[in-house]
Amino acid sequence: MPYWVETEDWHTAGEPFRIVRTLPAGCEPQGKTVAERRANVISTPGHPLDVLRQTLCLEPRGHADMYGGFIVPPDDDGALFGVMFWHKDGFSTACGHGTIALGCWAFAHEMVTVPGGDGEVDVKIDVPSGRVTARLAVQGGKVAHVDFINVPSYQLANDVAVEITGFERLAVDLAFGGAVYATLPASAVGLQVAKRHHDDFVRVGRQIKASLGERGHHGAYDLYGVIFYDDVPHALGHHVVRQRNVTVFADGEIDRSPCGSGTAARVAVLAAQGLLDETKTLIHDSIVDTTFEAKVTNITATAESAFPAVIPRVRGMAHLTGRHSFFIDPADPVYPGFVFR
Protein backbone atom coordinates (compact mmCIF):
# COMPACT_ATOMS: atom_id res chain seq x y z
CA MET A 1 0.00 0.00 0.00
CA PRO A 2 1.17 3.56 -0.63
CA TYR A 3 2.34 5.55 2.39
CA TRP A 4 3.86 8.89 3.39
CA VAL A 5 7.29 9.47 4.93
CA GLU A 6 8.26 12.67 6.72
CA THR A 7 11.87 13.85 6.48
CA GLU A 8 13.88 16.85 7.57
CA ASP A 9 16.82 17.81 5.38
CA TRP A 10 20.02 19.50 6.58
CA HIS A 11 23.41 20.11 5.07
CA THR A 12 26.76 20.17 6.82
CA ALA A 13 29.38 22.17 4.94
CA GLY A 14 27.50 21.43 1.71
CA GLU A 15 26.95 17.70 2.20
CA PRO A 16 23.26 16.67 2.48
CA PHE A 17 21.78 14.78 5.40
CA ARG A 18 18.15 13.62 5.24
CA ILE A 19 16.71 12.63 8.63
CA VAL A 20 13.83 10.19 9.08
CA ARG A 21 12.66 10.36 12.68
CA THR A 22 9.77 7.87 12.48
CA LEU A 23 10.05 4.67 10.48
CA PRO A 24 6.95 3.42 8.65
CA ALA A 25 5.31 0.32 10.10
CA GLY A 26 7.02 -2.85 8.95
CA CYS A 27 10.39 -1.21 8.29
CA GLU A 28 11.85 -1.65 11.79
CA PRO A 29 15.13 -3.60 11.76
CA GLN A 30 15.85 -6.38 14.23
CA GLY A 31 18.69 -6.21 16.76
CA LYS A 32 19.62 -4.92 20.20
CA THR A 33 22.27 -2.45 19.01
CA VAL A 34 22.61 -0.12 16.06
CA ALA A 35 25.38 -2.32 14.68
CA GLU A 36 23.13 -5.39 14.93
CA ARG A 37 20.27 -3.56 13.22
CA ARG A 38 22.55 -2.52 10.37
CA ALA A 39 23.76 -6.11 10.01
CA ASN A 40 20.18 -7.35 10.00
CA VAL A 41 19.19 -5.04 7.15
CA ILE A 42 22.22 -5.61 4.92
CA SER A 43 22.00 -9.39 5.36
CA THR A 44 18.29 -9.52 4.48
CA PRO A 45 17.64 -9.21 0.73
CA GLY A 46 14.74 -6.87 0.06
CA HIS A 47 14.51 -5.68 3.66
CA PRO A 48 11.77 -2.97 3.80
CA LEU A 49 14.19 -0.48 5.38
CA ASP A 50 16.66 -0.99 2.55
CA VAL A 51 13.88 -0.41 0.02
CA LEU A 52 12.92 2.77 1.88
CA ARG A 53 16.58 3.86 1.74
CA GLN A 54 16.47 3.47 -2.02
CA THR A 55 13.24 5.42 -2.44
CA LEU A 56 14.58 8.37 -0.42
CA CYS A 57 18.08 8.32 -1.85
CA LEU A 58 17.69 7.53 -5.52
CA GLU A 59 15.98 9.65 -8.15
CA PRO A 60 13.36 11.06 -8.39
CA ARG A 61 13.44 11.87 -4.64
CA GLY A 62 17.21 12.03 -4.29
CA HIS A 63 20.37 11.77 -6.38
CA ALA A 64 23.58 9.74 -6.71
CA ASP A 65 25.32 11.62 -3.89
CA MET A 66 22.40 11.79 -1.45
CA TYR A 67 22.96 10.93 2.21
CA GLY A 68 20.76 10.47 5.25
CA GLY A 69 19.95 8.61 8.43
CA PHE A 70 17.15 6.63 10.06
CA ILE A 71 16.63 7.35 13.75
CA VAL A 72 16.52 4.13 15.78
CA PRO A 73 16.69 3.30 19.51
CA PRO A 74 20.10 3.70 21.19
CA ASP A 75 22.15 0.75 22.40
CA ASP A 76 21.35 1.74 26.00
CA ASP A 77 20.29 4.72 28.10
CA GLY A 78 23.70 6.35 27.75
CA ALA A 79 22.81 7.81 24.35
CA LEU A 80 19.93 10.03 23.29
CA PHE A 81 19.18 7.96 20.19
CA GLY A 82 20.77 5.75 17.56
CA VAL A 83 21.10 6.32 13.83
CA MET A 84 21.58 4.13 10.78
CA PHE A 85 23.47 6.11 8.14
CA TRP A 86 22.67 5.49 4.49
CA HIS A 87 23.68 6.46 0.96
CA LYS A 88 22.91 5.21 -2.55
CA ASP A 89 24.92 2.02 -2.12
CA GLY A 90 23.81 0.94 1.34
CA PHE A 91 24.43 1.63 5.02
CA SER A 92 27.69 3.09 6.32
CA THR A 93 29.33 2.54 9.70
CA ALA A 94 30.18 6.18 10.48
CA CYS A 95 29.28 9.70 9.42
CA GLY A 96 30.77 12.81 10.97
CA HIS A 97 28.85 15.36 8.91
CA GLY A 98 25.65 13.50 9.80
CA THR A 99 26.55 13.55 13.50
CA ILE A 100 26.99 17.34 13.31
CA ALA A 101 23.63 17.69 11.56
CA LEU A 102 21.94 15.43 14.12
CA GLY A 103 23.27 17.61 16.95
CA CYS A 104 21.68 20.69 15.38
CA TRP A 105 18.49 18.74 14.66
CA ALA A 106 18.21 17.52 18.26
CA PHE A 107 18.62 21.06 19.55
CA ALA A 108 16.09 22.46 17.07
CA HIS A 109 13.54 19.90 18.30
CA GLU A 110 14.32 20.68 21.97
CA MET A 111 15.62 17.19 22.67
CA VAL A 112 18.44 18.95 24.53
CA THR A 113 18.54 22.42 26.06
CA VAL A 114 21.08 24.79 27.59
CA PRO A 115 19.85 26.63 30.70
CA GLY A 116 20.17 30.36 30.22
CA GLY A 117 20.75 30.04 26.48
CA ASP A 118 24.57 29.93 26.63
CA GLY A 119 27.01 27.08 27.14
CA GLU A 120 27.70 23.59 25.88
CA VAL A 121 25.54 20.50 25.71
CA ASP A 122 26.36 16.99 24.51
CA VAL A 123 24.19 14.91 22.22
CA LYS A 124 25.38 11.32 22.54
CA ILE A 125 24.49 9.12 19.57
CA ASP A 126 24.94 5.41 18.98
CA VAL A 127 26.17 4.58 15.48
CA PRO A 128 27.35 1.26 13.99
CA SER A 129 31.01 2.01 14.84
CA GLY A 130 30.27 2.94 18.46
CA ARG A 131 29.12 5.90 20.54
CA VAL A 132 29.89 9.39 19.26
CA THR A 133 29.12 12.86 20.57
CA ALA A 134 27.85 16.04 18.97
CA ARG A 135 28.98 18.77 21.39
CA LEU A 136 26.96 21.90 20.77
CA ALA A 137 28.27 25.36 21.59
CA VAL A 138 25.19 27.51 22.18
CA GLN A 139 25.30 31.29 22.20
CA GLY A 140 22.22 33.46 22.69
CA GLY A 141 19.97 30.43 22.38
CA LYS A 142 21.40 29.40 18.99
CA VAL A 143 23.95 26.78 17.99
CA ALA A 144 27.22 28.51 17.06
CA HIS A 145 29.14 25.36 16.11
CA VAL A 146 29.22 21.62 16.75
CA ASP A 147 32.16 19.42 17.70
CA PHE A 148 31.95 15.86 16.39
CA ILE A 149 33.84 13.73 18.94
CA ASN A 150 34.56 10.43 17.29
CA VAL A 151 35.42 6.88 18.28
CA PRO A 152 39.15 6.06 18.65
CA SER A 153 40.84 6.58 15.29
CA TYR A 154 44.20 5.34 14.11
CA GLN A 155 46.40 4.68 11.12
CA LEU A 156 46.30 1.06 9.97
CA ALA A 157 49.16 0.89 7.47
CA ASN A 158 51.40 3.16 5.44
CA ASP A 159 52.84 3.03 1.95
CA VAL A 160 50.48 0.32 0.69
CA ALA A 161 51.07 -0.25 -3.02
CA VAL A 162 48.17 0.10 -5.45
CA GLU A 163 47.97 -0.17 -9.21
CA ILE A 164 45.93 2.13 -11.42
CA THR A 165 46.01 2.98 -15.09
CA GLY A 166 48.75 5.42 -16.09
CA PHE A 167 50.89 5.25 -12.94
CA GLU A 168 53.82 2.88 -12.45
CA ARG A 169 53.94 3.09 -8.66
CA LEU A 170 51.34 4.47 -6.32
CA ALA A 171 51.00 4.05 -2.56
CA VAL A 172 48.34 4.94 0.01
CA ASP A 173 48.05 5.13 3.78
CA LEU A 174 45.16 3.28 5.41
CA ALA A 175 43.37 4.68 8.46
CA PHE A 176 40.29 4.03 10.57
CA GLY A 177 37.99 6.84 11.70
CA GLY A 178 34.82 4.83 12.29
CA ALA A 179 35.20 3.64 8.71
CA VAL A 180 38.29 2.66 6.72
CA TYR A 181 39.89 5.17 4.35
CA ALA A 182 42.81 5.12 1.95
CA THR A 183 44.57 8.50 1.81
CA LEU A 184 47.08 9.95 -0.65
CA PRO A 185 48.14 13.31 -2.10
CA ALA A 186 46.05 14.36 -5.09
CA SER A 187 49.31 15.27 -6.84
CA ALA A 188 50.29 11.59 -6.78
CA VAL A 189 47.65 10.99 -9.46
CA GLY A 190 48.33 14.25 -11.29
CA LEU A 191 45.31 16.09 -9.90
CA GLN A 192 44.48 19.08 -7.72
CA VAL A 193 41.51 19.16 -5.35
CA ALA A 194 39.17 21.32 -7.41
CA LYS A 195 35.58 20.98 -8.57
CA ARG A 196 36.61 20.67 -12.22
CA HIS A 197 38.34 17.36 -11.42
CA HIS A 198 35.45 15.68 -9.59
CA ASP A 199 34.85 13.07 -12.32
CA ASP A 200 38.56 12.24 -12.36
CA PHE A 201 38.53 11.65 -8.60
CA VAL A 202 35.57 9.29 -8.95
CA ARG A 203 37.37 7.33 -11.67
CA VAL A 204 40.68 7.08 -9.80
CA GLY A 205 39.00 6.44 -6.44
CA ARG A 206 37.17 3.44 -7.87
CA GLN A 207 40.41 2.06 -9.32
CA ILE A 208 42.22 2.42 -5.98
CA LYS A 209 39.44 0.62 -4.12
CA ALA A 210 39.48 -2.18 -6.69
CA SER A 211 43.26 -2.50 -6.48
CA LEU A 212 43.28 -2.65 -2.68
CA GLY A 213 40.50 -5.22 -2.48
CA GLU A 214 40.54 -7.08 0.83
CA ARG A 215 43.84 -5.43 1.79
CA GLY A 216 41.71 -2.40 2.62
CA HIS A 217 39.58 -4.33 5.12
CA HIS A 218 39.91 -3.91 8.88
CA GLY A 219 38.12 -6.68 10.73
CA ALA A 220 34.42 -6.32 9.97
CA TYR A 221 35.01 -3.01 8.18
CA ASP A 222 35.63 -2.90 4.46
CA LEU A 223 37.28 0.00 2.64
CA TYR A 224 34.73 2.82 2.65
CA GLY A 225 36.47 5.75 0.98
CA VAL A 226 39.52 7.22 -0.70
CA ILE A 227 40.74 10.65 0.45
CA PHE A 228 42.79 12.81 -1.91
CA TYR A 229 44.42 15.85 -0.30
CA ASP A 230 46.51 18.91 -1.11
CA ASP A 231 48.73 20.73 1.36
CA VAL A 232 47.61 24.35 1.48
CA PRO A 233 50.23 27.07 2.12
CA HIS A 234 49.18 29.50 4.82
CA ALA A 235 50.49 32.18 7.14
CA LEU A 236 48.58 31.05 10.25
CA GLY A 237 51.60 29.95 12.23
CA HIS A 238 53.30 26.67 13.07
CA HIS A 239 50.37 25.55 15.21
CA VAL A 240 48.13 25.12 12.13
CA VAL A 241 48.17 22.42 9.44
CA ARG A 242 45.97 23.24 6.46
CA GLN A 243 44.88 20.80 3.78
CA ARG A 244 42.20 20.62 1.10
CA ASN A 245 40.64 17.25 0.47
CA VAL A 246 38.01 15.40 -1.48
CA THR A 247 36.64 12.08 -0.26
CA VAL A 248 35.25 9.54 -2.72
CA PHE A 249 33.16 7.11 -0.67
CA ALA A 250 31.01 4.04 -1.32
CA ASP A 251 30.80 3.51 -5.09
CA GLY A 252 31.97 6.81 -6.55
CA GLU A 253 30.15 9.28 -4.30
CA ILE A 254 31.76 12.69 -3.76
CA ASP A 255 31.57 14.19 -0.27
CA ARG A 256 30.87 17.91 -0.62
CA SER A 257 32.00 18.57 2.94
CA PRO A 258 35.56 17.92 4.18
CA CYS A 259 34.09 14.57 5.40
CA GLY A 260 33.72 14.14 9.15
CA SER A 261 34.92 10.57 9.64
CA GLY A 262 37.40 11.11 6.82
CA THR A 263 38.78 14.13 8.66
CA ALA A 264 39.10 11.90 11.73
CA ALA A 265 41.11 9.44 9.61
CA ARG A 266 43.36 12.24 8.37
CA VAL A 267 43.86 13.42 11.98
CA ALA A 268 44.99 9.89 12.86
CA VAL A 269 47.45 9.74 9.96
CA LEU A 270 48.89 13.19 10.67
CA ALA A 271 49.28 12.28 14.35
CA ALA A 272 51.08 9.06 13.41
CA GLN A 273 53.40 11.07 11.19
CA GLY A 274 54.16 13.51 14.00
CA LEU A 275 52.59 16.41 12.11
CA LEU A 276 49.60 16.92 14.43
CA ASP A 277 49.31 16.84 18.21
CA GLU A 278 47.21 18.41 20.96
CA THR A 279 48.84 21.81 20.38
CA LYS A 280 47.95 22.03 16.68
CA THR A 281 44.80 22.44 14.61
CA LEU A 282 44.00 20.89 11.24
CA ILE A 283 42.06 23.28 9.02
CA HIS A 284 40.44 20.93 6.52
CA ASP A 285 38.93 22.48 3.41
CA SER A 286 36.53 20.72 1.06
CA ILE A 287 36.23 20.57 -2.70
CA VAL A 288 33.48 23.24 -2.46
CA ASP A 289 35.57 25.50 -0.17
CA THR A 290 33.79 24.75 3.09
CA THR A 291 35.86 24.02 6.19
CA PHE A 292 36.11 21.80 9.24
CA GLU A 293 38.58 22.40 12.06
CA ALA A 294 39.99 19.34 13.79
CA LYS A 295 42.14 18.63 16.81
CA VAL A 296 43.78 15.63 18.42
CA THR A 297 42.76 14.54 21.91
CA ASN A 298 43.84 11.58 24.04
CA ILE A 299 46.73 10.03 22.14
CA THR A 300 47.06 6.46 23.42
CA ALA A 301 48.39 3.07 22.40
CA THR A 302 45.89 0.69 20.84
CA ALA A 303 45.66 -3.04 20.39
CA GLU A 304 43.99 -2.45 17.02
CA SER A 305 47.08 -1.08 15.28
CA ALA A 306 50.82 -0.53 15.58
CA PHE A 307 50.09 3.20 15.36
CA PRO A 308 48.74 5.38 18.21
CA ALA A 309 45.02 5.95 18.60
CA VAL A 310 43.51 9.40 18.98
CA ILE A 311 40.08 10.78 19.74
CA PRO A 312 39.50 13.32 16.97
CA ARG A 313 37.37 16.41 17.57
CA VAL A 314 36.00 17.82 14.32
CA ARG A 315 34.26 21.20 14.38
CA GLY A 316 31.63 22.22 11.84
CA MET A 317 28.09 23.50 11.46
CA ALA A 318 24.86 22.29 9.86
CA HIS A 319 21.95 24.20 8.37
CA LEU A 320 18.33 23.28 7.77
CA THR A 321 17.34 23.17 4.10
CA GLY A 322 13.76 21.89 4.23
CA ARG A 323 11.09 19.47 5.39
CA HIS A 324 9.44 16.97 3.10
CA SER A 325 6.43 14.70 2.97
CA PHE A 326 7.34 12.01 0.47
CA PHE A 327 4.63 9.84 -1.06
CA ILE A 328 5.87 6.28 -1.54
CA ASP A 329 3.81 4.23 -3.99
CA PRO A 330 5.01 0.72 -4.93
CA ALA A 331 2.81 0.98 -8.05
CA ASP A 332 4.96 3.85 -9.33
CA PRO A 333 6.67 2.57 -12.51
CA VAL A 334 10.12 3.79 -11.34
CA TYR A 335 9.76 2.51 -7.73
CA PRO A 336 11.98 2.36 -5.73
CA GLY A 337 14.10 4.66 -7.86
CA PHE A 338 17.01 4.85 -10.27
CA VAL A 339 20.48 6.31 -10.54
CA PHE A 340 22.82 7.04 -13.43
CA ARG A 341 26.15 6.56 -11.64
N, C-alpha and C positions, 0 to 999 in steps of 0.2 A: 504494500500500500504506500502511496505517496506520503511524505511527511515534511515538516519544516525543521530547520536547524538554525539556531541563533548563534552568531559569532560576533566577536569584537576584534577588530584589526588594529594592530600597532606596528610601528617600525622602530627599530633600534639602529641608529646610524645608517639608515637607508635600507636595511634588511627587513623584510616583512615578517610578522608573527601574528598568525590568526588563532585566536583563543576560543575554544569550545568549552564552556563551563558545564553544561548539562548534556550528557550523552543520551541519544534517543534510546527508547526501550529496545532491548535485544542486542545492543551493541557493547554491553559491558564485558570487559575482558576478565578472565579468571586468573586468580593468583593473590597471594598475601602481600606482595611487595610490587613496586613499580617495575622492577626488573623482571619479576615473574609474569606480570601482566603483558609486558612487551614480548617476552618469550612465547607466551600463549598465543598472542595474535600472529606473530611471524611464523609460527609453526603450524598454524591452522589455515590451510588453503581456503580462500573465500570468506575469511572471518568478517562479520558485518562491520567491525570497526575499521578493518583495512579497506573495505569497500567505501566506507564513509570518508576515510582519508583521501581516497582517489577522487571522490566527487567534489571535495572541497579544495583539492590541490590542483587537479588537472583542469584543462579548459573544458567548458566555458566559464567555470567559476574561479579558476586560478590560472596558473601558468607554470612553465617548466622550472622556474626558480622559486616557487612558492614555498612557504614554511609555516608551521603552526604547531599547536599543542592541544591535546585533550586533557582536561583536568580530571584527575582520578584521586581516590583516597590516598593519604600518605602511608608510609610503611608503619608508622606508629605515631603517638601523640606528640613526638618531638618536632614534627614539621606541620606547617599550616595546611599543606595539600601536596599531592603528587602531580606529576605531569608526564605524559607520553609525547615526546617530540616526534614530528613527522615532516616528511618532504615527499617529492614526487616518486622516490624510489623505495620508500619504506619508513621505518622508525629508527631514529638515531639514539645513541646512548647519552649524548650530552649536547647542550646548547647554551652558550653564554649569553648571546644576544637575546634569546628567548627568556632566560632567567632575569635579565634586566627588565625586559618588557613585563614579565609577570610581577615583578616588584612594583612597578608603576600601576599595573592593573589592580593589584591587591589593595594598594593605597586608595586608588580612585573609587573602589567599591567598599571602602571603609572596613576592610578585613583587618587592617592594622591602623593604629592612630598614634600620634605623637602629642602628648599633653602639652598645651600651651602653643602648639603650632610650630615649634622649633626643636631640632635635635635629630637623633638617629633612631631608626627602628629596623629590626631584622625581620625579613620574611624568609623563613626556612622552608625549603622545597625538596621533596624527594624525587630524584630522577633515576634513570636506569643505572648510572655510574656511581650513585651514592647520594649523600645529602649535601646540597649546596645552599648558599645564602645570598639573597639580594639585600644588601644593606643600604637603606634609603637615608639620604641626607635631606631633611625637610627644613625649609626656611620660609617663614611667613605662611605656613599652611600648605606649601607647594613643594613637590619633589624637585630638588636642585640637581642631584645626580644620584646614580646608583652604583654601588660597588658589588660586582659579581665575585664572590669568594668561592673558589672552586675546590674540588677534591684534590688530594695530593697529585702533583704532576711531576713528570721526570722524563729525561731523555732515555731512550731505549737502546739506541745504537748510533754510531756515527760512521760516515764515509761508506755507506752501503751502495755498492755498484748497481746501476740500472742501465738498461739499453733502450735507446729510442732512436728513431730514424734521424739521420743527419749528424749524430754526435758519436764520436769514437769512445769517449769515456765520460761518464756522468755519475755523480754520487750524491746521495741524500743522507740527511740525518733523520732518524725516527724518534718521535716523542709521543708521550701520552699526556693528554689534558682532559681526561674524561672520555676521549676518543683518540684513536691513533692517527697521527699525521706524519707525512714525509715532508721535510722542509729543505729548500735549496735556494740559492740566489737566482733571481730571474735572469741575470746576465749569463748564467751557466747554460741557458738554452737560447741565448741571443735575443732576449726580450727585455722590456722595461715595463714596470707595473703602471699601465695606462689603459684607459677604457678602449682605445683603438685596438688593443691586442687581446681583447677578452676571448675571441674565438680561438686564437692561438693557444691561450692558456688552457682552454677546455681540451683541445686536441692533445697537447703535451701532457696535461695532467692525467688523461685517460691512459696514455702510453706508459707513464711512470707507474700507475697503479697496476697495469697489466704486467709490466716487467717485474715488479716486486712480488706479486702473487702472495703466497702464504708467508713469505719472508716479512711482510708487513703486518702480520697478525701478532697480537699480544694476548695470550690466553684466549678468553672468549670474545675478544675484540678484534674485528678485522680492520683493515686500513680504510679509514673514513675519508681522509682528504689529503690534498697536496697543497702546500703553502709555498708560494713564490714570493721572495722579498727583495727589496732594494734598500741599501743603506742610504739614509738621507742626510746630507751635510747640514749642520745647524750651528748656531752660535749661542746655544742655551747652557753651555757649561759642561764640565766633565761628568756631572751627576745625571746627565740625560743621554739615553740612547734613542735615536729616532730611526724608524724604518717604515717603509711603505710595503704593504703586502696585498696579495690576492689569494684567496683560498678557493680551490676547486674541490667541492665535496660531493659525496655520493657518486652518481653517474653524470659528471659534467655540469654540476650546478655551480654557479658563481655566487659567492657570498659578497653582497654589496657592502656590508659592514667590515671592520677589520677582523671579524670572527672572534667570538668570545672564547670558546674552548681552544680555538687555534692560537689566539693570543696567549692563552695559558701554556700551550705547548711551546710557543716561541720563548716565553719567559723561562721555561724549564731548560731549553737548549742554551739560551744565553747565560743562565746561571751555571750550567755545567761547563761552559766555555770560559767562565770567570769574567764575563762582560757585564753581568748584572747581579747586584746584591741588594741588601736592604736599604742601602744609601742611595740607590739610583732608581730612575724612573724610565720605563719604556714608553715612548710616545709612538703609537702604532697607527699609521694612517691607512685608509682603505683605498680601493681602486676608484671610488667616487669622492675621495677627499674628505671623508668623515674620519673621526679620530676616537680611539680608546687610549686611556692612560693605564699602565699596568705597573705593579710593584711585586717584589718578592717578599714573602713572609715565611718564617719557620723553615729554614733550610735544615733538613735532617737526612740521615741515612735511610735507605729503604731496602727491603728484601726483594722488591719487585725489579730492581735494576742495579747495575754497577754504578750508576750515576746518582747524585743526591736528589732527593725529593723536595719540592717547594709547595707552599700553598700560594697560588697566584691570586692577586686582587686586581680585578680589571674594572676600570671606571668608565661608565658611559651613561647614556640617557635614551629613553624611549618616548615616543609621541603617538597619541591616538590618531588613527586615520579614518575610522568609521565603524559603524555597526551594521550587521547584515542579517536579514532573514532569508535563508536560502531554501528554496523549494526543491526537494529531492523526489524525483519521480522515476521509478525503475522502468516505466514504459517509454521514457524519453529515448529516442533512437540513438543518442550518443552517450547514454548512461553506461558506466559511471564517469566517463570523460575520455579525453585524448590529449596527446602531447606530441610535438614535432621533434623533440630532441631527447 
